[in-house]
Structure formats: structure tokens, C-alpha cells
Amino acid sequence: MRHRCPWADAVLTGRHNTAMDEYYRKWTPAATMVAVNNFSAPGGRFELDAIAMGPSPA
């Protein structure tokens, strides 16, 4: 099921990276990240999980 919520409705995000230094060098935002060796998809570089809180369906 796909819901169409804008990023402004995101209340939590988590990211899994294979190369942490590629994305964050001198500045790092408040975030939860997990360094991993690889993903199930060959060539994958990151995975993003997001939880959003949108309007209730009518």
C-alpha cells in the first residue's frame, strides 16, 4: 500500500549506509544510521526507512 504524504509529514527516518563518510563529512544532522557491509540488491548504496503521519482517510 502506498500513501502520498509529503516529506513535511515525516516524523522519523532511518538510513542504512555502506559508505558513511560519503554522505556526512564535517556536519552531521540528528539522525539514526546503521553502517552495513552491503545490501541484497547488487550495487545498492543506501536504504531509507520513513514513518509519516498524514491525515486520516475520510
HTML snippet that shows the backbone in 3Dmol.js (N, CA, C, O; Angstrom):
<script src="https://3Dmol.org/build/3Dmol-min.js"></script>
<div id="view" style="width:600px;height:400px;position:relative"></div>
<script>
const pdb = `
ATOM      1  N   MET A   1       0.840  -1.168   0.000  1.00  0.00           N
ATOM      2  CA  MET A   1       0.000   0.000   0.000  1.00  0.00           C
ATOM      3  C   MET A   1       0.890   1.238   0.000  1.00  0.00           C
ATOM      4  O   MET A   1       1.855   1.316   0.760  1.00  0.00           O
ATOM      5  N   ARG A   2       0.567   2.188  -0.842  1.00  0.00           N
ATOM      6  CA  ARG A   2       1.364   3.414  -0.934  1.00  0.00           C
ATOM      7  C   ARG A   2       0.511   4.610  -0.522  1.00  0.00           C
ATOM      8  O   ARG A   2      -0.609   4.783  -1.002  1.00  0.00           O
ATOM      9  N   HIS A   3       1.042   5.410   0.351  1.00  0.00           N
ATOM     10  CA  HIS A   3       0.360   6.630   0.784  1.00  0.00           C
ATOM     11  C   HIS A   3       1.129   7.820   0.253  1.00  0.00           C
ATOM     12  O   HIS A   3       2.356   7.786   0.154  1.00  0.00           O
ATOM     13  N   ARG A   4       0.423   8.845  -0.079  1.00  0.00           N
ATOM     14  CA  ARG A   4       1.066  10.038  -0.633  1.00  0.00           C
ATOM     15  C   ARG A   4       1.153  11.139   0.422  1.00  0.00           C
ATOM     16  O   ARG A   4       0.315  12.039   0.469  1.00  0.00           O
ATOM     17  N   CYS A   5       2.160  11.055   1.251  1.00  0.00           N
ATOM     18  CA  CYS A   5       2.411  12.071   2.276  1.00  0.00           C
ATOM     19  C   CYS A   5       3.633  12.877   1.865  1.00  0.00           C
ATOM     20  O   CYS A   5       4.611  12.301   1.389  1.00  0.00           O
ATOM     21  N   PRO A   6       3.603  14.201   2.037  1.00  0.00           N
ATOM     22  CA  PRO A   6       4.796  14.995   1.749  1.00  0.00           C
ATOM     23  C   PRO A   6       5.858  14.771   2.828  1.00  0.00           C
ATOM     24  O   PRO A   6       5.549  14.294   3.920  1.00  0.00           O
ATOM     25  N   TRP A   7       7.114  15.120   2.515  1.00  0.00           N
ATOM     26  CA  TRP A   7       8.207  14.955   3.479  1.00  0.00           C
ATOM     27  C   TRP A   7       7.936  15.713   4.775  1.00  0.00           C
ATOM     28  O   TRP A   7       8.452  15.333   5.826  1.00  0.00           O
ATOM     29  N   ALA A   8       7.132  16.784   4.719  1.00  0.00           N
ATOM     30  CA  ALA A   8       6.829  17.551   5.929  1.00  0.00           C
ATOM     31  C   ALA A   8       6.055  16.716   6.947  1.00  0.00           C
ATOM     32  O   ALA A   8       6.033  17.062   8.128  1.00  0.00           O
ATOM     33  N   ASP A   9       5.421  15.621   6.517  1.00  0.00           N
ATOM     34  CA  ASP A   9       4.682  14.741   7.422  1.00  0.00           C
ATOM     35  C   ASP A   9       5.566  13.658   8.036  1.00  0.00           C
ATOM     36  O   ASP A   9       5.098  12.890   8.877  1.00  0.00           O
ATOM     37  N   ALA A  10       6.826  13.582   7.636  1.00  0.00           N
ATOM     38  CA  ALA A  10       7.729  12.560   8.183  1.00  0.00           C
ATOM     39  C   ALA A  10       8.005  12.857   9.651  1.00  0.00           C
ATOM     40  O   ALA A  10       8.373  13.976  10.010  1.00  0.00           O
ATOM     41  N   VAL A  11       7.827  11.854  10.490  1.00  0.00           N
ATOM     42  CA  VAL A  11       8.103  12.030  11.915  1.00  0.00           C
ATOM     43  C   VAL A  11       9.350  11.269  12.343  1.00  0.00           C
ATOM     44  O   VAL A  11       9.892  11.523  13.419  1.00  0.00           O
ATOM     45  N   LEU A  12       9.809  10.342  11.515  1.00  0.00           N
ATOM     46  CA  LEU A  12      11.006   9.566  11.838  1.00  0.00           C
ATOM     47  C   LEU A  12      11.605   9.017  10.559  1.00  0.00           C
ATOM     48  O   LEU A  12      10.887   8.489   9.710  1.00  0.00           O
ATOM     49  N   THR A  13      12.925   9.139  10.414  1.00  0.00           N
ATOM     50  CA  THR A  13      13.606   8.497   9.293  1.00  0.00           C
ATOM     51  C   THR A  13      14.814   7.744   9.814  1.00  0.00           C
ATOM     52  O   THR A  13      15.416   8.133  10.815  1.00  0.00           O
ATOM     53  N   GLY A  14      15.158   6.685   9.143  1.00  0.00           N
ATOM     54  CA  GLY A  14      16.351   5.912   9.459  1.00  0.00           C
ATOM     55  C   GLY A  14      17.037   5.560   8.155  1.00  0.00           C
ATOM     56  O   GLY A  14      16.372   5.276   7.159  1.00  0.00           O
ATOM     57  N   ARG A  15      18.328   5.575   8.152  1.00  0.00           N
ATOM     58  CA  ARG A  15      19.069   5.325   6.916  1.00  0.00           C
ATOM     59  C   ARG A  15      20.164   4.313   7.182  1.00  0.00           C
ATOM     60  O   ARG A  15      20.837   4.365   8.211  1.00  0.00           O
ATOM     61  N   HIS A  16      20.336   3.395   6.251  1.00  0.00           N
ATOM     62  CA  HIS A  16      21.405   2.402   6.319  1.00  0.00           C
ATOM     63  C   HIS A  16      22.372   2.718   5.183  1.00  0.00           C
ATOM     64  O   HIS A  16      21.969   2.759   4.021  1.00  0.00           O
ATOM     65  N   ASN A  17      23.635   2.938   5.507  1.00  0.00           N
ATOM     66  CA  ASN A  17      24.647   3.334   4.518  1.00  0.00           C
ATOM     67  C   ASN A  17      25.752   2.305   4.420  1.00  0.00           C
ATOM     68  O   ASN A  17      26.068   1.613   5.388  1.00  0.00           O
ATOM     69  N   THR A  18      26.335   2.215   3.232  1.00  0.00           N
ATOM     70  CA  THR A  18      27.540   1.407   3.072  1.00  0.00           C
ATOM     71  C   THR A  18      28.790   2.273   3.153  1.00  0.00           C
ATOM     72  O   THR A  18      29.875   1.753   3.413  1.00  0.00           O
ATOM     73  N   ALA A  19      28.665   3.587   2.936  1.00  0.00           N
ATOM     74  CA  ALA A  19      29.818   4.497   2.978  1.00  0.00           C
ATOM     75  C   ALA A  19      29.430   5.758   3.744  1.00  0.00           C
ATOM     76  O   ALA A  19      29.022   6.752   3.142  1.00  0.00           O
ATOM     77  N   MET A  20      29.556   5.719   5.066  1.00  0.00           N
ATOM     78  CA  MET A  20      29.135   6.834   5.910  1.00  0.00           C
ATOM     79  C   MET A  20      29.843   8.138   5.549  1.00  0.00           C
ATOM     80  O   MET A  20      29.199   9.186   5.493  1.00  0.00           O
ATOM     81  N   ASP A  21      31.147   8.098   5.304  1.00  0.00           N
ATOM     82  CA  ASP A  21      31.907   9.320   5.033  1.00  0.00           C
ATOM     83  C   ASP A  21      31.532   9.967   3.706  1.00  0.00           C
ATOM     84  O   ASP A  21      31.826  11.144   3.494  1.00  0.00           O
ATOM     85  N   GLU A  22      30.893   9.227   2.815  1.00  0.00           N
ATOM     86  CA  GLU A  22      30.487   9.788   1.533  1.00  0.00           C
ATOM     87  C   GLU A  22      29.332  10.784   1.706  1.00  0.00           C
ATOM     88  O   GLU A  22      29.213  11.727   0.924  1.00  0.00           O
ATOM     89  N   TYR A  23      28.500  10.587   2.698  1.00  0.00           N
ATOM     90  CA  TYR A  23      27.325  11.425   2.889  1.00  0.00           C
ATOM     91  C   TYR A  23      27.523  12.508   3.937  1.00  0.00           C
ATOM     92  O   TYR A  23      26.977  13.603   3.802  1.00  0.00           O
ATOM     93  N   TYR A  24      28.287  12.222   4.970  1.00  0.00           N
ATOM     94  CA  TYR A  24      28.474  13.187   6.052  1.00  0.00           C
ATOM     95  C   TYR A  24      29.962  13.367   6.305  1.00  0.00           C
ATOM     96  O   TYR A  24      30.667  12.411   6.629  1.00  0.00           O
ATOM     97  N   ARG A  25      30.431  14.591   6.155  1.00  0.00           N
ATOM     98  CA  ARG A  25      31.853  14.852   6.374  1.00  0.00           C
ATOM     99  C   ARG A  25      32.039  15.723   7.610  1.00  0.00           C
ATOM    100  O   ARG A  25      32.324  15.199   8.687  1.00  0.00           O
ATOM    101  N   LYS A  26      31.886  17.038   7.485  1.00  0.00           N
ATOM    102  CA  LYS A  26      32.111  17.939   8.619  1.00  0.00           C
ATOM    103  C   LYS A  26      30.858  18.148   9.462  1.00  0.00           C
ATOM    104  O   LYS A  26      30.960  18.424  10.658  1.00  0.00           O
ATOM    105  N   TRP A  27      29.687  18.020   8.861  1.00  0.00           N
ATOM    106  CA  TRP A  27      28.440  18.283   9.575  1.00  0.00           C
ATOM    107  C   TRP A  27      27.566  17.038   9.550  1.00  0.00           C
ATOM    108  O   TRP A  27      27.419  16.400   8.507  1.00  0.00           O
ATOM    109  N   THR A  28      26.993  16.697  10.680  1.00  0.00           N
ATOM    110  CA  THR A  28      26.073  15.562  10.733  1.00  0.00           C
ATOM    111  C   THR A  28      24.792  15.980  11.441  1.00  0.00           C
ATOM    112  O   THR A  28      24.844  16.506  12.553  1.00  0.00           O
ATOM    113  N   PRO A  29      23.642  15.753  10.810  1.00  0.00           N
ATOM    114  CA  PRO A  29      22.375  16.098  11.443  1.00  0.00           C
ATOM    115  C   PRO A  29      21.991  15.062  12.489  1.00  0.00           C
ATOM    116  O   PRO A  29      22.566  13.974  12.533  1.00  0.00           O
ATOM    117  N   ALA A  30      21.024  15.399  13.326  1.00  0.00           N
ATOM    118  CA  ALA A  30      20.491  14.416  14.262  1.00  0.00           C
ATOM    119  C   ALA A  30      19.814  13.328  13.440  1.00  0.00           C
ATOM    120  O   ALA A  30      18.908  13.610  12.655  1.00  0.00           O
ATOM    121  N   ALA A  31      20.246  12.099  13.617  1.00  0.00           N
ATOM    122  CA  ALA A  31      19.713  11.003  12.808  1.00  0.00           C
ATOM    123  C   ALA A  31      20.091   9.674  13.434  1.00  0.00           C
ATOM    124  O   ALA A  31      20.983   9.589  14.279  1.00  0.00           O
ATOM    125  N   THR A  32      19.392   8.644  12.998  1.00  0.00           N
ATOM    126  CA  THR A  32      19.771   7.286  13.361  1.00  0.00           C
ATOM    127  C   THR A  32      20.282   6.624  12.098  1.00  0.00           C
ATOM    128  O   THR A  32      19.555   6.534  11.110  1.00  0.00           O
ATOM    129  N   MET A  33      21.520   6.160  12.114  1.00  0.00           N
ATOM    130  CA  MET A  33      22.097   5.495  10.953  1.00  0.00           C
ATOM    131  C   MET A  33      22.776   4.215  11.380  1.00  0.00           C
ATOM    132  O   MET A  33      23.261   4.088  12.505  1.00  0.00           O
ATOM    133  N   VAL A  34      22.798   3.279  10.468  1.00  0.00           N
ATOM    134  CA  VAL A  34      23.452   1.999  10.703  1.00  0.00           C
ATOM    135  C   VAL A  34      24.404   1.747   9.541  1.00  0.00           C
ATOM    136  O   VAL A  34      23.985   1.766   8.384  1.00  0.00           O
ATOM    137  N   ALA A  35      25.666   1.512   9.832  1.00  0.00           N
ATOM    138  CA  ALA A  35      26.623   1.169   8.779  1.00  0.00           C
ATOM    139  C   ALA A  35      26.496  -0.319   8.481  1.00  0.00           C
ATOM    140  O   ALA A  35      26.475  -1.142   9.396  1.00  0.00           O
ATOM    141  N   VAL A  36      26.412  -0.660   7.208  1.00  0.00           N
ATOM    142  CA  VAL A  36      26.292  -2.057   6.794  1.00  0.00           C
ATOM    143  C   VAL A  36      27.352  -2.358   5.741  1.00  0.00           C
ATOM    144  O   VAL A  36      27.885  -1.443   5.113  1.00  0.00           O
ATOM    145  N   ASN A  37      27.655  -3.627   5.551  1.00  0.00           N
ATOM    146  CA  ASN A  37      28.652  -4.019   4.556  1.00  0.00           C
ATOM    147  C   ASN A  37      28.102  -4.011   3.140  1.00  0.00           C
ATOM    148  O   ASN A  37      28.801  -3.607   2.211  1.00  0.00           O
ATOM    149  N   ASN A  38      26.855  -4.452   2.957  1.00  0.00           N
ATOM    150  CA  ASN A  38      26.241  -4.455   1.631  1.00  0.00           C
ATOM    151  C   ASN A  38      24.734  -4.652   1.759  1.00  0.00           C
ATOM    152  O   ASN A  38      24.213  -4.873   2.852  1.00  0.00           O
ATOM    153  N   PHE A  39      24.049  -4.570   0.627  1.00  0.00           N
ATOM    154  CA  PHE A  39      22.608  -4.758   0.573  1.00  0.00           C
ATOM    155  C   PHE A  39      22.291  -5.963  -0.295  1.00  0.00           C
ATOM    156  O   PHE A  39      23.169  -6.492  -0.978  1.00  0.00           O
ATOM    157  N   SER A  40      21.036  -6.396  -0.269  1.00  0.00           N
ATOM    158  CA  SER A  40      20.653  -7.555  -1.071  1.00  0.00           C
ATOM    159  C   SER A  40      20.651  -7.236  -2.562  1.00  0.00           C
ATOM    160  O   SER A  40      20.865  -8.131  -3.380  1.00  0.00           O
ATOM    161  N   ALA A  41      20.414  -5.977  -2.932  1.00  0.00           N
ATOM    162  CA  ALA A  41      20.462  -5.572  -4.336  1.00  0.00           C
ATOM    163  C   ALA A  41      21.900  -5.211  -4.698  1.00  0.00           C
ATOM    164  O   ALA A  41      22.487  -4.335  -4.062  1.00  0.00           O
ATOM    165  N   PRO A  42      22.478  -5.863  -5.700  1.00  0.00           N
ATOM    166  CA  PRO A  42      23.852  -5.538  -6.094  1.00  0.00           C
ATOM    167  C   PRO A  42      23.993  -4.054  -6.452  1.00  0.00           C
ATOM    168  O   PRO A  42      23.173  -3.509  -7.191  1.00  0.00           O
ATOM    169  N   GLY A  43      25.018  -3.418  -5.935  1.00  0.00           N
ATOM    170  CA  GLY A  43      25.274  -2.010  -6.230  1.00  0.00           C
ATOM    171  C   GLY A  43      24.486  -1.038  -5.369  1.00  0.00           C
ATOM    172  O   GLY A  43      24.625   0.175  -5.529  1.00  0.00           O
ATOM    173  N   GLY A  44      23.659  -1.547  -4.457  1.00  0.00           N
ATOM    174  CA  GLY A  44      22.888  -0.666  -3.580  1.00  0.00           C
ATOM    175  C   GLY A  44      23.821   0.160  -2.709  1.00  0.00           C
ATOM    176  O   GLY A  44      24.836  -0.346  -2.231  1.00  0.00           O
ATOM    177  N   ARG A  45      23.478   1.443  -2.495  1.00  0.00           N
ATOM    178  CA  ARG A  45      24.346   2.316  -1.706  1.00  0.00           C
ATOM    179  C   ARG A  45      23.701   2.791  -0.420  1.00  0.00           C
ATOM    180  O   ARG A  45      24.405   3.101   0.542  1.00  0.00           O
ATOM    181  N   PHE A  46      22.360   2.855  -0.378  1.00  0.00           N
ATOM    182  CA  PHE A  46      21.687   3.199   0.873  1.00  0.00           C
ATOM    183  C   PHE A  46      20.256   2.688   0.851  1.00  0.00           C
ATOM    184  O   PHE A  46      19.690   2.411  -0.206  1.00  0.00           O
ATOM    185  N   GLU A  47      19.692   2.571   2.034  1.00  0.00           N
ATOM    186  CA  GLU A  47      18.294   2.189   2.207  1.00  0.00           C
ATOM    187  C   GLU A  47      17.683   3.195   3.162  1.00  0.00           C
ATOM    188  O   GLU A  47      18.296   3.542   4.172  1.00  0.00           O
ATOM    189  N   LEU A  48      16.500   3.661   2.863  1.00  0.00           N
ATOM    190  CA  LEU A  48      15.848   4.676   3.681  1.00  0.00           C
ATOM    191  C   LEU A  48      14.514   4.147   4.178  1.00  0.00           C
ATOM    192  O   LEU A  48      13.692   3.683   3.389  1.00  0.00           O
ATOM    193  N   ASP A  49      14.298   4.217   5.479  1.00  0.00           N
ATOM    194  CA  ASP A  49      13.016   3.893   6.098  1.00  0.00           C
ATOM    195  C   ASP A  49      12.423   5.200   6.594  1.00  0.00           C
ATOM    196  O   ASP A  49      13.133   6.026   7.168  1.00  0.00           O
ATOM    197  N   ALA A  50      11.136   5.395   6.380  1.00  0.00           N
ATOM    198  CA  ALA A  50      10.490   6.620   6.855  1.00  0.00           C
ATOM    199  C   ALA A  50       9.123   6.298   7.432  1.00  0.00           C
ATOM    200  O   ALA A  50       8.404   5.445   6.913  1.00  0.00           O
ATOM    201  N   ILE A  51       8.775   6.978   8.495  1.00  0.00           N
ATOM    202  CA  ILE A  51       7.452   6.879   9.099  1.00  0.00           C
ATOM    203  C   ILE A  51       6.837   8.268   9.024  1.00  0.00           C
ATOM    204  O   ILE A  51       7.435   9.244   9.477  1.00  0.00           O
ATOM    205  N   ALA A  52       5.643   8.353   8.450  1.00  0.00           N
ATOM    206  CA  ALA A  52       4.967   9.644   8.296  1.00  0.00           C
ATOM    207  C   ALA A  52       3.606   9.596   8.972  1.00  0.00           C
ATOM    208  O   ALA A  52       3.010   8.532   9.139  1.00  0.00           O
ATOM    209  N   MET A  53       3.136  10.762   9.351  1.00  0.00           N
ATOM    210  CA  MET A  53       1.827  10.879   9.980  1.00  0.00           C
ATOM    211  C   MET A  53       1.000  11.828   9.138  1.00  0.00           C
ATOM    212  O   MET A  53       1.171  13.045   9.209  1.00  0.00           O
ATOM    213  N   GLY A  54       0.103  11.272   8.342  1.00  0.00           N
ATOM    214  CA  GLY A  54      -0.721  12.075   7.448  1.00  0.00           C
ATOM    215  C   GLY A  54      -2.153  12.161   7.944  1.00  0.00           C
ATOM    216  O   GLY A  54      -2.475  11.653   9.017  1.00  0.00           O
ATOM    217  N   PRO A  55      -3.014  12.806   7.162  1.00  0.00           N
ATOM    218  CA  PRO A  55      -4.407  12.942   7.562  1.00  0.00           C
ATOM    219  C   PRO A  55      -5.121  11.596   7.546  1.00  0.00           C
ATOM    220  O   PRO A  55      -4.763  10.704   6.777  1.00  0.00           O
ATOM    221  N   SER A  56      -6.124  11.457   8.394  1.00  0.00           N
ATOM    222  CA  SER A  56      -6.920  10.231   8.424  1.00  0.00           C
ATOM    223  C   SER A  56      -7.791  10.163   7.181  1.00  0.00           C
ATOM    224  O   SER A  56      -8.285  11.190   6.715  1.00  0.00           O
ATOM    225  N   PRO A  57      -7.990   8.942   6.627  1.00  0.00           N
ATOM    226  CA  PRO A  57      -8.865   8.828   5.455  1.00  0.00           C
ATOM    227  C   PRO A  57     -10.306   9.188   5.828  1.00  0.00           C
ATOM    228  O   PRO A  57     -10.749   8.933   6.948  1.00  0.00           O
ATOM    229  N   ALA A  58     -11.014   9.769   4.897  1.00  0.00           N
ATOM    230  CA  ALA A  58     -12.405  10.188   5.162  1.00  0.00           C
ATOM    231  C   ALA A  58     -13.346   9.005   5.186  1.00  0.00           C
ATOM    232  O   ALA A  58     -14.547   9.175   5.395  1.00  0.00           O
TER     233      ALA A  58
END
`;
const viewer = $3Dmol.createViewer("view");
viewer.addModel(pdb, "pdb");
viewer.setStyle({}, {cartoon: {color: "spectrum"}});
viewer.zoomTo();
viewer.render();
</script>
